[in-house]
Amino acid sequence: LNRCIAYYQKSDDPRNLVRAYLNKGKFLLEHRHQHEQASTWLKLAEEALPKAHDVRLSYQTYEALATLNYYSGNDSLAMEYSYKTLACAEQSGNHHQMTYACNHLVVLYMARHEPDSVRKYSNHSMSLLSQMPPKDRAFAFTNLGTIYMINHELDSAKSYFERAQTEYPLPFINQWLAEISYQRGDRTQADTLWAKAMRTTDLRDRVEAYQSMVGKKYDGGDYRGTADAAIRLLELKDSLVQQMKTAEVQEIQLK
């Protein structure tokens, strides 16, 4: 990325210069969690946007800046960039991006305890889903369910997760429904749903389901259940590491 930045700073290619700045900022934000350093490169990307004339890059830059400010506790700037993100999505007519931008605003208005605005952008997000494929609708409903789950609004969360399942059954949705059942004291139903969540060939999804089970059973005082799930979780993690090593060996041979 540093080589790309050095090259495009000298050449007349504003779009790729924005991309280079943006990718470095996102790398520092998402993988290194270095917020101050990330802000430097993301602001450089923002400053270079007018010459790039690319609404997609504008969307990506504003979204990254909204996320950065949200993580840094600067809700006012996060809100400002979220609105810019939504404006770019509307300009391009991209329903996926509009949905995610609305979800950003739902999160921010929840933090401000402004239910009318939460409802407004939730409804706006819902109005866009009819034009998206079923699987994408399922992910969008799951995102909204997760937002309400984090805010401890379990009825709303459950409603969105169930709508997601109706659209396109995804194993990890059962994990969230299991957590809701467990929090409500229906442990038998929770175990059934966790078992469904684990019926997937994706080891990462199975690891997440077991991590969910371990956390909830420990919080609920079920230490035998916690221990059993934790042992299985360690076995799965070992399998995941071995799978990654196998993939790495195959890649080396291909090269």
C-alpha positions as CSV (number, residue, x, y, z in Angstrom):
1,L,0.0,0.0,0.0
2,N,2.8,2.4,0.8
3,R,4.3,1.7,-2.7
4,C,0.9,2.4,-4.3
5,I,0.5,5.6,-2.4
6,A,4.0,6.8,-3.4
7,Y,3.3,5.9,-7.0
8,Y,-0.1,7.5,-7.3
9,Q,0.9,10.7,-5.4
10,K,3.3,11.3,-8.4
11,S,0.9,10.3,-11.2
12,D,-2.3,11.9,-12.3
13,D,-4.7,9.2,-11.2
14,P,-6.9,10.6,-8.4
15,R,-9.2,7.6,-8.3
16,N,-6.4,5.1,-7.5
17,L,-4.9,7.6,-5.1
18,V,-8.2,7.7,-3.1
19,R,-8.3,3.9,-3.2
20,A,-4.7,3.6,-1.9
21,Y,-5.4,6.1,0.9
22,L,-8.7,4.4,1.8
23,N,-7.3,0.9,1.8
24,K,-4.4,1.9,4.1
25,G,-6.9,3.7,6.5
26,K,-9.2,0.7,6.5
27,F,-6.3,-1.7,7.1
28,L,-5.1,0.3,10.1
29,L,-8.7,0.6,11.4
30,E,-9.9,-3.0,11.0
31,H,-6.8,-5.0,11.4
32,R,-4.5,-2.9,13.6
33,H,-7.1,-1.0,15.6
34,Q,-4.9,2.1,15.3
35,H,-7.6,4.7,15.2
36,E,-5.4,7.9,15.1
37,Q,-3.2,6.6,12.3
38,A,-6.3,5.4,10.4
39,S,-7.9,8.8,10.7
40,T,-4.9,10.4,8.9
41,W,-5.2,8.2,5.8
42,L,-9.0,8.3,5.7
43,K,-9.0,12.1,5.8
44,L,-6.5,12.2,3.0
45,A,-8.8,9.9,1.0
46,E,-11.7,12.3,1.8
47,E,-9.7,15.3,0.7
48,A,-8.8,13.6,-2.6
49,L,-12.4,12.7,-3.4
50,P,-13.5,15.8,-5.4
51,K,-10.9,15.1,-8.1
52,A,-11.9,11.4,-8.3
53,H,-15.5,12.0,-9.3
54,D,-16.5,8.4,-8.1
55,V,-19.6,8.0,-6.0
56,R,-18.7,4.4,-5.1
57,L,-15.4,5.5,-3.6
58,S,-17.2,8.4,-1.8
59,Y,-19.5,5.9,-0.2
60,Q,-16.7,3.6,0.9
61,T,-14.7,6.6,2.3
62,Y,-17.6,8.1,4.2
63,E,-18.6,4.7,5.6
64,A,-15.1,4.1,6.9
65,L,-15.0,7.5,8.5
66,A,-18.5,6.9,10.1
67,T,-17.2,3.6,11.5
68,L,-14.0,5.2,12.8
69,N,-15.8,8.0,14.6
70,Y,-18.3,5.5,16.0
71,Y,-15.5,3.4,17.5
72,S,-13.8,6.5,18.8
73,G,-16.9,7.7,20.6
74,N,-17.5,10.7,18.4
75,D,-21.2,10.1,17.7
76,S,-21.8,13.5,16.2
77,L,-19.2,13.0,13.4
78,A,-20.3,9.4,13.0
79,M,-23.8,10.7,12.4
80,E,-22.6,13.3,9.9
81,Y,-20.6,10.7,7.9
82,S,-23.5,8.2,8.0
83,Y,-25.8,10.7,6.4
84,K,-23.1,11.4,3.7
85,T,-22.9,7.6,3.2
86,L,-26.7,7.4,2.8
87,A,-26.6,10.3,0.3
88,C,-24.0,8.5,-1.8
89,A,-25.9,5.3,-1.8
90,E,-29.1,7.1,-2.9
91,Q,-27.2,8.9,-5.6
92,S,-25.9,5.6,-7.0
93,G,-29.3,3.8,-6.5
94,N,-27.5,0.9,-4.7
95,H,-30.1,-0.7,-2.4
96,H,-27.6,-2.8,-0.5
97,Q,-25.6,0.3,0.4
98,M,-28.8,2.2,1.3
99,T,-29.8,-0.6,3.7
100,Y,-26.4,-0.6,5.4
101,A,-26.4,3.2,5.7
102,C,-29.8,3.1,7.3
103,N,-28.6,0.4,9.7
104,H,-25.7,2.7,10.7
105,L,-28.2,5.4,11.5
106,V,-30.4,3.0,13.5
107,V,-27.4,2.1,15.7
108,L,-26.5,5.8,16.3
109,Y,-30.1,6.9,17.1
110,M,-30.4,3.9,19.5
111,A,-27.4,5.2,21.4
112,R,-29.1,8.6,21.6
113,H,-32.3,7.0,22.8
114,E,-34.4,8.6,20.0
115,P,-37.0,5.9,19.2
116,D,-38.8,7.9,16.5
117,S,-35.6,8.2,14.4
118,V,-34.8,4.5,15.1
119,R,-38.2,3.6,13.7
120,K,-37.8,5.9,10.7
121,Y,-34.6,4.4,9.5
122,S,-35.6,0.9,10.3
123,N,-38.7,1.3,8.2
124,H,-36.7,3.0,5.4
125,S,-34.3,0.0,5.5
126,M,-37.3,-2.4,5.3
127,S,-38.8,-0.6,2.3
128,L,-35.7,-1.3,0.3
129,L,-35.6,-5.0,0.9
130,S,-38.2,-6.0,-1.7
131,Q,-35.7,-5.1,-4.4
132,M,-33.0,-7.4,-3.1
133,P,-32.5,-11.2,-3.5
134,P,-33.7,-13.4,-0.7
135,K,-30.3,-14.2,0.7
136,D,-29.4,-10.5,0.8
137,R,-32.7,-9.8,2.5
138,A,-31.9,-12.5,5.1
139,F,-28.6,-10.8,5.9
140,A,-30.3,-7.4,6.1
141,F,-32.9,-8.7,8.6
142,T,-30.1,-10.4,10.6
143,N,-28.2,-7.1,10.8
144,L,-31.3,-5.4,12.2
145,G,-31.9,-8.2,14.6
146,T,-28.4,-8.0,15.9
147,I,-28.7,-4.2,16.4
148,Y,-31.9,-4.8,18.6
149,M,-30.2,-7.7,20.3
150,I,-27.3,-5.5,21.4
151,N,-29.8,-3.0,22.6
152,H,-31.5,-5.7,24.7
153,E,-34.8,-5.3,22.8
154,L,-35.3,-9.1,22.5
155,D,-38.8,-9.1,21.0
156,S,-37.8,-6.9,18.1
157,A,-34.6,-8.9,17.7
158,K,-36.4,-12.2,17.6
159,S,-38.9,-10.8,15.1
160,Y,-36.1,-9.8,12.6
161,F,-34.2,-13.1,13.1
162,E,-37.4,-15.1,12.3
163,R,-38.1,-13.0,9.2
164,A,-34.5,-13.6,8.1
165,Q,-35.0,-17.4,8.5
166,T,-38.1,-17.2,6.4
167,E,-36.3,-15.4,3.6
168,Y,-33.2,-17.7,3.5
169,P,-32.3,-20.2,6.2
170,L,-28.8,-19.4,7.5
171,P,-27.3,-21.6,10.2
172,F,-25.9,-18.7,12.3
173,I,-29.4,-17.2,12.7
174,N,-30.2,-20.1,15.0
175,Q,-27.3,-19.0,17.2
176,W,-28.9,-15.6,17.9
177,L,-32.3,-17.2,18.5
178,A,-30.7,-19.7,20.9
179,E,-29.2,-16.8,22.9
180,I,-32.6,-15.1,23.1
181,S,-34.3,-18.4,24.3
182,Y,-31.5,-18.9,26.9
183,Q,-31.9,-15.4,28.2
184,R,-35.6,-16.0,28.6
185,G,-35.0,-19.2,30.6
186,D,-36.0,-21.7,27.9
187,R,-32.8,-23.7,28.0
188,T,-34.2,-26.7,26.2
189,Q,-35.2,-24.6,23.2
190,A,-31.8,-22.9,23.3
191,D,-29.9,-26.2,23.2
192,T,-32.1,-27.3,20.2
193,L,-31.4,-24.0,18.3
194,W,-27.6,-24.2,19.1
195,A,-27.6,-27.8,17.7
196,K,-29.2,-26.5,14.5
197,A,-26.6,-23.7,14.3
198,M,-23.9,-26.3,14.4
199,R,-25.3,-28.2,11.4
200,T,-23.0,-26.5,9.0
201,T,-19.9,-27.5,7.2
202,D,-18.3,-24.1,7.9
203,L,-16.0,-24.7,10.9
204,R,-15.8,-20.9,11.6
205,D,-19.6,-20.8,12.0
206,R,-19.5,-23.8,14.3
207,V,-16.8,-22.2,16.4
208,E,-18.9,-19.1,16.8
209,A,-21.9,-21.2,17.8
210,Y,-20.0,-23.0,20.5
211,Q,-18.5,-19.7,21.7
212,S,-22.0,-18.3,22.0
213,M,-23.1,-21.4,24.0
214,V,-20.0,-21.2,26.3
215,G,-20.6,-17.6,27.1
216,K,-24.4,-17.9,27.8
217,K,-24.1,-21.1,29.8
218,Y,-21.3,-19.6,32.0
219,D,-23.4,-16.4,32.6
220,G,-26.3,-18.6,33.5
221,G,-24.4,-20.6,36.1
222,D,-24.5,-23.9,34.1
223,Y,-20.8,-24.8,34.7
224,R,-21.1,-28.5,33.6
225,G,-22.7,-27.3,30.3
226,T,-20.0,-24.7,30.0
227,A,-17.2,-27.2,30.4
228,D,-18.7,-29.7,27.9
229,A,-19.2,-26.9,25.3
230,A,-15.7,-25.5,26.0
231,I,-14.1,-28.9,25.4
232,R,-15.9,-29.3,22.1
233,L,-14.9,-25.7,21.2
234,L,-11.2,-26.5,21.7
235,E,-11.5,-29.5,19.5
236,L,-13.2,-27.5,16.8
237,K,-10.5,-24.8,17.0
238,D,-7.8,-27.4,16.6
239,S,-9.7,-28.7,13.5
240,L,-9.9,-25.2,12.2
241,V,-6.2,-24.6,12.6
242,Q,-5.4,-28.0,10.9
243,Q,-7.8,-27.0,8.0
244,M,-5.9,-23.7,7.6
245,K,-2.6,-25.5,7.6
246,T,-3.8,-27.9,5.0
247,A,-5.0,-25.0,2.8
248,E,-1.6,-23.3,3.3
249,V,0.3,-26.4,2.2
250,Q,-1.9,-26.8,-0.9
251,E,-1.4,-23.1,-1.8
252,I,2.4,-23.5,-1.5
253,Q,2.3,-26.6,-3.8
254,L,0.2,-24.8,-6.3
255,K,2.7,-21.9,-6.4
